[in-house]
Each structure stands twice: as C-alpha cells, then as structure tokens.
Amino acid sequence: MAKLEKTVQGNFNQILQRIEQEILNGSMSASLEETSNFRSGDARCSVRVFERFSFIGSNRVSLNVTLFQSGNGPVHLSAITSGGSQVIFFKLNTFGEDAFLDEIRMIVE
C-alpha cells in the first residue's frame, strides 16, 4: 500500500476533473470503478476509485482518491493504492502501486 497526502490550491472541480482525465488517459487498462460526492454546509468531499492492470506486477491495482474542501479553503487530497501483490500473507512487490501513485503525484505537483 502506498499513500500520498497533499494540500493543493485551485478550483475543486477542475482539480477533480484533471485527476479523472489524467488517470483514465494514462493507461489503456485504467477504469473509474466508483464515485461518491457529498456536501455538508460549505464543506464538500469527492471520492474516486480507479483500477488498472500493472504489467510490472502482473496484477490489478486500485487507487482511491479523496478530495476535501471546506468553504473556499485549500483542497486536501488523499490518494491510497492497494492490490499490488501476488502472494497470500505479505506483500512481495509494490511496484504497480507505487507507479499508480506516481501518476497522482505528477498531476498535483
């Protein structure tokens, strides 16, 4: 499992749209598996779950991206990958997870 947490400045909707486009256009096997959006007062949160095939690990990896913003404050991003292993009891390789997370890192940095 790999994780990236970052605070970014910008328009919430534009950041979310760019993440969706870049992830889906970044790999022919990438898919958007599920979405969730909710608001409470002036706070909002969006969750996206992506999945793709990792040729390095010969398996599928998932990427969960959460954006949160309160009012006009900064946008908080949490991106967590999972599924990049082929063994039962421990993780042997996380190359696919790290590579998937690197895509988010490049988008927000």
Beta strands, then each sheet from edge to edge (+ up, - down):
strand 1: 2-8
strand 2: 31-40
strand 3: 43-54
strand 4: 59-70
strand 5: 75-82
sheet 1: 1+ 5- 4+ 3- 2+
end
